[in-house]
Amino acid sequence: MESNILKGGEFLLRDSDYKTNFIPEDLSDEQRMMGEAVRDFVEGEVVPGGYKLENQVALLEKAAQLGMLGLHIPERYGGSPADQYSICRVLEELGKGDASFNTSFAAHTGIGMLPIFYFGTEALRQAYLPGMCNGSIKASYCLTEPGSGSDALAAKSLAVLSADGTHYLLNGQKIWITNAGFADLFIVFAQVDGNQFTGFLVNGNAEGISLGEEEHKLGIQGSSTRQVFFDNVRVPVEHVLGKVGFGHQIAFNVLNIGRYKLGVLTMGGAKKVLSQAVAYANQRVQFGKPISNYGAIRYKLAESAVRIFATESAAYRIADLLEDRQRALLAEGRDEATAMLEAAREYAVECAILKVAGSELIDYVVDEAVQVHGGNGFSEEYPLARAYRDARINRIYEGTNEINRLLIFNMLLKKALGGELDLTGPAWEVQKELTGLPANAFPEGPYPLESRTVSEFRKLVLLVAGAAVKYQLDGKHDLREQQEILINLSDMTIDLFLAESVLMRIKKIGELQDDVQKANVENLMKVFFWSAQQRMIVHAQDALCSFSSGDELRILLLGIKRFTRYEPINPKQLRDAIAGRLVQANAYCF
C-alpha cells in the first residue's frame, strides 16, 4: 500500500501531504454537475415538501430515479457507484434541503442498505439491493430498545432457532426506529440463545410485526419514527447477516460511514442557514442601516463561516482518505464491499471527529441565525424555527457526541495497544523535549507559522496523552473510565485534525487561485487557528490539573505554553473582513 496514505489516526503522529490531499476546489466539472443535479432536486422537490411525513416515500423514489440511492452500490446490484468526492458533494447539497427527508434518505441508504452489502450473502444482495437502489424497497434499522441506547449490545430481543433448524422465532421491541412507518425491510438485532448478539434481515410484511404510533418529536417531524414489535416472527436462517454472535460487527461498522455522512450533511445545512442569516441581515434595517453593518452581527456571520470552512476542509480530507484506501484495497484484489467496509473501519476515528464537528457546527450556526433574525427567528413563519428544532437531533443519533468523544481517544489507545500506532515513542520524545530549549526555527514551505502550530498542537495532544497514560500506569486509575479526561483529549484531537485540514486546503488553494482569493481564505485560517489555540489551552489545563500536582504539574503546564505559540492576530479586524465578503456576496461564499 502506498506510504503516503496515512493510516487511521496517524495524523496524530506525522504531517499529511497537502499536495495529494483532495479539497473542494479540486472537484471536476462532472463532479460539480452531479452536485448541481442534486441541488435542483433539493430546491424543486425536497425544500417544498421534505418536511412532511406523507412525502417521504415519493421523495425517496424520485431520488432513486436520479441514482442517489445506489451511490455506494456496484452496478451488478442495481447501483450507480460514485467516488467519495462525488458522494461528499451530493451529501453537501442534500444537507441544504430538509432534515426530515435527509433522515429518511440516510437511514435507507446507510444503516438500511450497508448491512446487506457488507454482510449479506450473495443471494441476499441479489434479492434486495436492486430494489433498494430503485426505490421499490425501503429499509429500516432496528437496534435501539427501551433498555439499550448507547449500550446497544444490552439488547433483550430474542431469536430462538426452530427445532428443524430452518428459521428463527424473533421476539422483542425496538424504539426510535426511523422509516418504520413505510419500511419494506428491517435490519433487526437480537440475542440468539440469550447471549449471541446477531443481525437479521426481516421482511416488513412478515406475520407478527406490529408498529406503534408515530412519535411526536421535537424536530425532524416529517421523518417516520415508530416502535416496532416482533411477536414470534419467523426469520429464515438464510436471513442471518454475517455470523451468529457477530452482530456487533454490523452495528458498529455501519455507523462509521454514517457518522461521516452526517458530518457532511450538517456542513451543507450550515452553509444554507448562514446564507439565510446573511440575506436577512442585509435587508433588516435598524437605526437607519442594515444590521449586517453592526459588529455584533458581523461577528456571528464571520464565526459561522470560519467553522463551516474548517468542517468542509475536514470532510473532503476524509473523503480523500476513504477513496485512497478503497482504491488501494481494490488493487490488492478485495471486493467492493470489503474495500468499503475496511476503509470506513480504518478511519473510524476521523469519521467520529467529523460527526462531532458537523453536528456542533450546525447547532452553532442555526442558533446564531435565529439570533440574527431576532423575534422573527422565533416565529414558525420563518424557516429558522424548524431548522433550530431539526438540528438538535444530530448530536444524539449515530452515537451521541459524548459517546463519539469517548470513542475517538479510546480507539486511538486501542490502535496503540494493538501495535497499529506508536503513540508511546512520540509521547516520550515530547516529554524529553520539555527539558531543552524551545526550537524557534520554522518549517520550510508555505505558511511556516501555521505549519509549526500544527506540529505543536500535535505535540500538545501527545504531551497530555502521555501524561495521562503514565498516570494510569502508576496504578491510580483506568484511563478508559476517566471520561472527562478522555473528552479533553478528544476535543484537542478534533481541533488538531480540523486545523491541519484547513492548513492543507489553504496551502493547495495558494497554488490554484489568485492572491485576492488566497487572502480571503487566509483570514478564515488565522481566526480558526487563534480560536483553536485558546480551546487547546483550556482542555490541556483541565486534563493535566485533573491528575497531576506539584512540580510535575508545573512542568507540564510550562509545556502548554511551549506548544501554543501561534502569534496574536487582530480577531476583530479579520472577522470584519470575513463578514464583509459574506455581506457583499449576500450568502456563504468561501
DRENMAR-725659 format. One record per residue (C-alpha): x, y, z. Coordinates in steps of 0.05 Angstrom, whole numbers. Layout:
BEGIN
<<X Y Z>>
...
% end
This chain:
BEGIN
<<0 0 0>>
<<26 69 -16>>
<<66 100 41>>
<<35 169 32>>
<<-34 143 51>>
<<-38 155 126>>
<<-67 101 169>>
<<-127 117 212>>
<<-106 162 270>>
<<-36 172 241>>
<<-49 247 234>>
<<-33 248 309>>
<<39 227 293>>
<<61 259 228>>
<<44 312 176>>
<<-1 297 117>>
<<19 315 46>>
<<-24 374 25>>
<<-5 366 -48>>
<<-40 299 -54>>
<<-99 318 -9>>
<<-166 329 -44>>
<<-201 395 -30>>
<<-268 422 -54>>
<<-232 467 -104>>
<<-207 403 -138>>
<<-276 379 -158>>
<<-282 364 -232>>
<<-336 392 -277>>
<<-370 324 -276>>
<<-370 321 -200>>
<<-396 393 -197>>
<<-452 375 -246>>
<<-473 317 -202>>
<<-478 366 -145>>
<<-519 414 -187>>
<<-568 359 -206>>
<<-579 343 -133>>
<<-586 418 -118>>
<<-642 422 -170>>
<<-676 362 -138>>
<<-669 392 -68>>
<<-694 461 -88>>
<<-750 435 -131>>
<<-775 375 -91>>
<<-744 370 -22>>
<<-749 441 3>>
<<-823 448 -14>>
<<-845 382 15>>
<<-789 344 50>>
<<-813 365 119>>
<<-879 328 110>>
<<-886 255 132>>
<<-932 237 75>>
<<-880 258 23>>
<<-822 214 46>>
<<-837 153 2>>
<<-848 193 -61>>
<<-784 233 -50>>
<<-743 171 -39>>
<<-769 143 -104>>
<<-753 208 -140>>
<<-683 206 -110>>
<<-677 135 -137>>
<<-692 159 -207>>
<<-631 205 -202>>
<<-588 147 -179>>
<<-580 176 -110>>
<<-599 113 -71>>
<<-544 70 -100>>
<<-482 114 -98>>
<<-445 63 -55>>
<<-471 1 -91>>
<<-439 -34 -152>>
<<-478 -35 -217>>
<<-488 -110 -214>>
<<-533 -99 -154>>
<<-571 -42 -187>>
<<-527 13 -160>>
<<-499 76 -192>>
<<-430 77 -159>>
<<-393 142 -150>>
<<-326 162 -120>>
<<-323 190 -49>>
<<-313 262 -74>>
<<-378 260 -114>>
<<-414 228 -55>>
<<-388 283 -10>>
<<-414 335 -59>>
<<-482 302 -64>>
<<-489 298 12>>
<<-470 372 19>>
<<-526 392 -28>>
<<-575 345 7>>
<<-557 379 72>>
<<-585 444 44>>
<<-654 412 36>>
<<-695 386 94>>
<<-672 348 155>>
<<-733 302 156>>
<<-720 277 86>>
<<-646 273 99>>
<<-661 227 158>>
<<-704 182 115>>
<<-652 182 60>>
<<-593 168 106>>
<<-628 113 143>>
<<-646 77 78>>
<<-580 85 41>>
<<-535 76 102>>
<<-556 34 160>>
<<-611 3 117>>
<<-571 -19 56>>
<<-499 -26 81>>
<<-511 -85 128>>
<<-535 -125 68>>
<<-479 -101 23>>
<<-425 -112 76>>
<<-450 -175 110>>
<<-505 -206 68>>
<<-496 -268 26>>
<<-493 -261 -49>>
<<-564 -287 -53>>
<<-589 -233 -5>>
<<-552 -179 -43>>
<<-582 -201 -108>>
<<-651 -207 -78>>
<<-655 -140 -42>>
<<-603 -89 -64>>
<<-632 -75 -134>>
<<-700 -58 -104>>
<<-668 -15 -51>>
<<-629 23 -105>>
<<-690 35 -149>>
<<-734 55 -90>>
<<-784 -2 -93>>
<<-757 -29 -26>>
<<-749 18 32>>
<<-706 -2 91>>
<<-706 10 166>>
<<-655 -6 220>>
<<-678 -35 287>>
<<-625 -31 340>>
<<-647 12 399>>
<<-691 -16 454>>
<<-723 14 516>>
<<-665 -10 559>>
<<-608 -4 509>>
<<-589 61 476>>
<<-514 75 475>>
<<-505 6 505>>
<<-531 -28 443>>
<<-504 -97 460>>
<<-550 -99 521>>
<<-610 -111 475>>
<<-662 -160 502>>
<<-696 -182 438>>
<<-690 -257 429>>
<<-683 -302 369>>
<<-693 -377 380>>
<<-675 -429 328>>
<<-732 -474 308>>
<<-728 -549 323>>
<<-719 -565 249>>
<<-664 -512 242>>
<<-698 -475 184>>
<<-716 -409 217>>
<<-712 -366 279>>
<<-770 -342 321>>
<<-759 -269 336>>
<<-789 -233 395>>
<<-776 -164 422>>
<<-788 -89 420>>
<<-749 -35 384>>
<<-757 41 394>>
<<-739 104 356>>
<<-739 66 290>>
<<-731 112 231>>
<<-772 95 168>>
<<-812 44 207>>
<<-878 71 182>>
<<-864 53 109>>
<<-807 3 112>>
<<-810 -60 69>>
<<-749 -89 102>>
<<-720 -87 172>>
<<-648 -97 195>>
<<-660 -126 265>>
<<-612 -143 322>>
<<-629 -196 373>>
<<-596 -245 421>>
<<-591 -317 397>>
<<-592 -364 457>>
<<-595 -303 502>>
<<-523 -280 492>>
<<-504 -281 419>>
<<-518 -212 390>>
<<-537 -224 318>>
<<-563 -185 258>>
<<-623 -209 217>>
<<-657 -187 153>>
<<-733 -187 165>>
<<-786 -174 112>>
<<-833 -119 132>>
<<-896 -159 115>>
<<-876 -218 159>>
<<-931 -242 205>>
<<-922 -220 277>>
<<-894 -150 263>>
<<-934 -91 291>>
<<-919 -17 297>>
<<-931 36 349>>
<<-959 104 332>>
<<-915 157 300>>
<<-873 191 353>>
<<-885 265 367>>
<<-813 292 363>>
<<-780 358 378>>
<<-752 361 307>>
<<-747 322 242>>
<<-823 315 249>>
<<-831 294 176>>
<<-790 231 186>>
<<-825 167 206>>
<<-805 145 276>>
<<-843 87 309>>
<<-835 29 356>>
<<-832 -39 323>>
<<-856 -102 358>>
<<-837 -173 339>>
<<-882 -229 363>>
<<-857 -298 342>>
<<-835 -271 274>>
<<-807 -327 231>>
<<-739 -308 200>>
<<-706 -358 153>>
<<-636 -379 174>>
<<-612 -354 107>>
<<-630 -283 131>>
<<-577 -281 184>>
<<-528 -225 167>>
<<-456 -245 176>>
<<-448 -298 231>>
<<-489 -314 292>>
<<-459 -277 351>>
<<-424 -225 308>>
<<-479 -173 304>>
<<-434 -122 339>>
<<-390 -120 277>>
<<-451 -100 236>>
<<-478 -50 286>>
<<-411 -14 296>>
<<-383 -16 226>>
<<-443 13 191>>
<<-442 71 240>>
<<-372 92 217>>
<<-393 115 148>>
<<-459 141 176>>
<<-421 188 222>>
<<-381 214 163>>
<<-443 225 122>>
<<-478 261 179>>
<<-418 308 185>>
<<-423 325 112>>
<<-499 334 113>>
<<-495 381 172>>
<<-439 421 139>>
<<-483 431 78>>
<<-541 451 122>>
<<-498 501 159>>
<<-480 534 92>>
<<-553 544 75>>
<<-571 571 144>>
<<-513 620 144>>
<<-535 645 75>>
<<-605 657 102>>
<<-576 695 161>>
<<-532 738 116>>
<<-590 754 69>>
<<-635 773 127>>
<<-581 816 160>>
<<-572 854 94>>
<<-646 871 87>>
<<-664 883 160>>
<<-655 957 176>>
<<-648 983 247>>
<<-626 1052 270>>
<<-622 1073 197>>
<<-577 1019 169>>
<<-576 944 155>>
<<-559 903 215>>
<<-503 870 175>>
<<-465 935 187>>
<<-461 923 262>>
<<-402 889 295>>
<<-443 843 339>>
<<-478 814 278>>
<<-415 812 236>>
<<-381 770 290>>
<<-436 718 286>>
<<-434 715 210>>
<<-358 711 207>>
<<-350 659 262>>
<<-402 615 228>>
<<-363 620 163>>
<<-297 602 198>>
<<-327 539 229>>
<<-361 518 164>>
<<-296 526 125>>
<<-258 483 175>>
<<-311 428 176>>
<<-315 427 100>>
<<-239 421 95>>
<<-241 361 142>>
<<-299 329 104>>
<<-264 328 37>>
<<-199 306 70>>
<<-235 246 99>>
<<-267 232 32>>
<<-197 231 3>>
<<-172 182 56>>
<<-232 136 44>>
<<-224 139 -31>>
<<-149 126 -29>>
<<-157 68 19>>
<<-213 36 -22>>
<<-173 42 -86>>
<<-112 10 -54>>
<<-153 -47 -26>>
<<-187 -59 -93>>
<<-119 -60 -126>>
<<-99 -115 -77>>
<<-158 -157 -101>>
<<-210 -142 -48>>
<<-283 -138 -70>>
<<-321 -73 -67>>
<<-359 -88 -2>>
<<-296 -109 35>>
<<-257 -48 9>>
<<-311 0 31>>
<<-321 -34 98>>
<<-246 -36 113>>
<<-235 36 92>>
<<-291 61 138>>
<<-264 17 195>>
<<-193 44 184>>
<<-216 116 190>>
<<-267 106 246>>
<<-232 159 288>>
<<-235 211 232>>
<<-308 195 218>>
<<-325 205 292>>
<<-287 271 291>>
<<-329 296 232>>
<<-394 274 265>>
<<-379 314 327>>
<<-353 374 289>>
<<-410 376 239>>
<<-466 366 289>>
<<-439 420 335>>
<<-425 466 276>>
<<-498 466 253>>
<<-522 476 324>>
<<-478 538 330>>
<<-497 566 261>>
<<-571 555 270>>
<<-572 585 339>>
<<-536 647 316>>
<<-580 652 254>>
<<-641 653 300>>
<<-608 708 339>>
<<-594 748 276>>
<<-668 742 258>>
<<-688 766 328>>
<<-762 756 342>>
<<-774 732 271>>
<<-726 675 284>>
<<-773 650 337>>
<<-833 651 290>>
<<-856 589 252>>
<<-868 636 193>>
<<-793 637 182>>
<<-751 575 165>>
<<-704 583 224>>
<<-753 556 276>>
<<-757 488 242>>
<<-683 487 228>>
<<-669 501 301>>
<<-712 442 323>>
<<-685 396 269>>
<<-612 409 285>>
<<-615 384 356>>
<<-621 310 338>>
<<-553 309 304>>
<<-516 308 370>>
<<-556 247 392>>
<<-561 197 336>>
<<-505 159 302>>
<<-478 154 373>>
<<-484 213 420>>
<<-428 264 416>>
<<-407 242 486>>
<<-400 170 462>>
<<-363 193 400>>
<<-315 235 441>>
<<-300 175 485>>
<<-292 131 424>>
<<-243 179 390>>
<<-188 172 441>>
<<-206 101 463>>
<<-198 79 391>>
<<-131 113 386>>
<<-108 79 451>>
<<-133 12 423>>
<<-92 22 360>>
<<-32 38 402>>
<<-40 -24 445>>
<<-50 -66 383>>
<<14 -41 352>>
<<-20 -3 295>>
<<3 65 321>>
<<64 82 361>>
<<39 134 410>>
<<88 117 465>>
<<152 135 429>>
<<128 204 404>>
<<96 220 471>>
<<161 204 507>>
<<200 247 457>>
<<154 305 473>>
<<165 295 547>>
<<241 297 537>>
<<235 360 494>>
<<209 397 555>>
<<279 393 586>>
<<312 430 529>>
<<306 500 499>>
<<247 511 452>>
<<264 509 379>>
<<248 575 345>>
<<261 553 273>>
<<202 549 226>>
<<188 492 177>>
<<204 504 104>>
<<149 516 54>>
<<85 558 53>>
<<53 583 117>>
<<111 566 164>>
<<76 595 226>>
<<14 553 216>>
<<56 492 198>>
<<95 499 263>>
<<30 510 301>>
<<0 445 275>>
<<64 408 295>>
<<60 439 364>>
<<-14 424 371>>
<<4 352 356>>
<<58 353 410>>
<<9 383 460>>
<<-40 326 449>>
<<16 275 457>>
<<41 311 519>>
<<-26 307 553>>
<<-39 236 528>>
<<29 212 551>>
<<19 242 620>>
<<-50 212 625>>
<<-24 143 605>>
<<32 149 656>>
<<-19 167 708>>
<<-56 103 691>>
<<7 61 692>>
<<22 87 762>>
<<-38 45 782>>
<<-82 103 803>>
<<-138 99 752>>
<<-161 63 689>>
<<-157 118 637>>
<<-215 87 598>>
<<-260 104 657>>
<<-237 176 663>>
<<-289 205 616>>
<<-275 278 629>>
<<-201 269 613>>
<<-216 228 550>>
<<-264 283 527>>
<<-210 336 539>>
<<-162 295 496>>
<<-214 283 442>>
<<-232 356 437>>
<<-158 372 429>>
<<-153 318 376>>
<<-213 346 339>>
<<-182 416 337>>
<<-116 387 314>>
<<-148 349 256>>
<<-190 409 235>>
<<-132 458 239>>
<<-88 413 197>>
<<-145 403 147>>
<<-153 478 140>>
<<-78 488 131>>
<<-73 434 78>>
<<-130 465 40>>
<<-102 535 44>>
<<-34 512 21>>
<<-65 479 -40>>
<<-111 538 -54>>
<<-48 581 -55>>
<<-24 541 -115>>
<<-91 542 -150>>
<<-120 612 -142>>
<<-101 685 -146>>
<<-76 729 -89>>
<<-143 761 -74>>
<<-178 695 -65>>
<<-120 669 -25>>
<<-123 728 23>>
<<-197 716 35>>
<<-188 645 58>>
<<-125 661 97>>
<<-168 704 143>>
<<-211 643 157>>
<<-150 602 174>>
<<-119 653 220>>
<<-183 662 260>>
<<-193 587 266>>
<<-121 575 289>>
<<-126 631 341>>
<<-192 604 369>>
<<-168 532 366>>
<<-106 550 406>>
<<-149 580 462>>
<<-190 517 465>>
<<-129 473 465>>
<<-100 510 524>>
<<-164 503 565>>
<<-173 429 550>>
<<-99 414 564>>
<<-102 452 630>>
<<-166 418 652>>
<<-138 349 637>>
<<-70 359 668>>
<<-97 392 731>>
<<-144 333 739>>
<<-89 283 753>>
<<-23 320 764>>
<<3 363 820>>
<<66 395 849>>
<<129 401 807>>
<<104 352 755>>
<<43 395 742>>
<<85 459 737>>
<<130 427 685>>
<<71 402 645>>
<<36 470 647>>
<<100 501 620>>
<<94 451 564>>
<<27 480 546>>
<<59 549 538>>
<<115 519 495>>
<<67 485 447>>
<<17 542 439>>
<<57 596 404>>
<<11 618 349>>
<<25 692 343>>
<<-30 741 363>>
<<-77 765 309>>
<<-128 821 307>>
<<-191 777 310>>
<<-239 836 304>>
<<-206 861 241>>
<<-202 792 209>>
<<-274 774 226>>
<<-297 840 199>>
<<-262 826 133>>
<<-294 756 131>>
<<-363 786 145>>
<<-351 838 91>>
<<-343 783 39>>
<<-406 749 63>>
<<-446 813 63>>
<<-422 831 -7>>
<<-440 762 -34>>
<<-506 760 5>>
<<-491 687 21>>
<<-437 639 44>>
<<-383 648 -8>>
<<-319 614 12>>
% end
